Amino acid sequence: MPRAKGGAKTRRRHKKILKMASGMRAARSRLFRTAREQVYRGLKLAYRERKRKKREYRALWITRINAAVRSMGSKYSVFAGWVTKSGIGLDRKALADLALNDLEAFKAVFNQVRAVATGA
């Protein structure tokens, strides 16, 4: 009985990896073994960076909100507590967008949140 090498399956598997490595330079896009290493590494880094991107955006939103809140004489930590107490339905992304693009609307939200939270 002849030895079965799985030629069609192997070729499909190799082609899939080499297609994923098509933008890489030199042997990384042509040789299966090095291409596989780079593709696996790239997938691992892409997964890690998707998580990091979320952290970085959250930090950016907090920085923008803090800058706007400090111009009104308060601090981000205090404002965040007020937002929680008031039960307003805006998240950090929406608040940061208001602070950046429509400061008057952000001031209105700030005053409303402060009034509800402090009971004034």
C-alpha positions in Angstrom: 0.0 0.0 0.0 1.5 3.4 -0.9 2.2 6.0 1.7 -0.5 8.7 1.9 1.0 12.2 2.2 -2.2 14.2 2.3 -1.1 16.4 -0.7 -4.3 18.2 -1.3 -4.9 19.0 2.3 -1.4 20.1 2.9 -1.4 22.3 -0.2 -4.6 24.0 1.0 -3.3 24.6 4.4 0.0 26.0 3.1 -1.9 28.2 0.6 -4.1 29.6 3.3 -1.0 30.6 5.4 0.9 32.0 2.4 -2.1 34.1 1.4 -2.3 35.6 4.9 1.5 36.4 4.6 1.2 37.9 1.2 2.0 41.5 2.3 5.2 40.5 4.1 8.7 40.9 2.8 11.1 38.4 1.3 11.0 34.8 2.7 8.2 35.7 5.1 5.8 35.8 2.2 7.2 32.9 0.2 8.5 30.1 2.5 5.8 28.2 4.4 7.7 27.7 7.6 8.8 31.3 8.1 5.5 32.6 6.8 3.6 30.4 9.4 5.7 31.9 12.2 5.1 35.4 11.1 1.4 34.9 10.5 0.9 33.3 13.9 2.9 36.1 15.5 0.9 38.7 13.6 -2.4 37.2 14.7 -1.3 37.1 18.3 -0.2 40.8 18.2 -3.4 41.8 16.4 -5.4 40.2 19.2 -3.4 42.0 21.9 -3.6 45.3 20.1 -7.4 45.1 19.8 -7.5 44.9 23.6 -5.0 47.7 24.0 -6.9 50.0 21.6 -9.9 49.9 23.9 -7.8 50.9 26.9 -6.2 53.7 25.0 -9.5 55.1 23.8 -11.0 55.0 27.3 -7.9 56.9 28.6 -8.3 59.5 25.8 -12.0 60.0 26.6 -11.3 60.4 30.3 -8.6 63.0 29.5 -10.9 65.0 27.3 -13.7 64.9 29.9 -11.3 65.9 32.6 -10.0 68.9 30.6 -13.6 70.1 30.0 -14.6 69.6 33.6 -11.6 71.3 35.0 -12.4 74.4 32.9 -15.7 74.5 34.9 -14.0 74.3 38.2 -14.3 70.6 39.1 -12.4 67.3 38.7 -13.0 64.2 36.7 -13.3 62.0 39.7 -16.0 64.2 41.3 -17.8 64.5 38.0 -17.8 60.8 37.4 -19.4 60.3 40.8 -22.1 62.8 39.9 -22.8 61.1 36.6 -23.3 57.8 38.5 -25.5 59.3 41.1 -27.7 61.2 38.6 -28.3 58.1 36.5 -27.7 59.9 33.3 -27.4 57.5 30.3 -24.3 59.0 28.7 -21.1 57.0 28.6 -17.5 58.3 28.5 -17.4 58.2 24.7 -20.5 60.4 24.4 -19.4 62.8 27.1 -15.9 63.2 25.5 -17.5 63.8 22.1 -19.7 66.5 23.6 -16.7 68.0 25.4 -14.7 68.1 22.2 -17.3 69.2 19.7 -20.1 70.9 21.6 -18.9 72.6 24.8 -22.2 74.4 25.4 -24.1 71.1 25.5 -21.5 69.6 27.7 -21.9 72.6 30.1 -25.6 71.9 30.2 -25.0 68.3 31.0 -22.5 69.2 33.6 -24.9 71.7 35.3 -27.7 69.2 35.2 -25.6 66.4 36.6 -24.2 68.6 39.4 -27.7 69.8 40.3 -29.2 66.3 40.5 -26.2 64.8 42.4 -25.7 67.6 44.9 -29.4 68.1 45.4 -29.3 71.8 44.7 
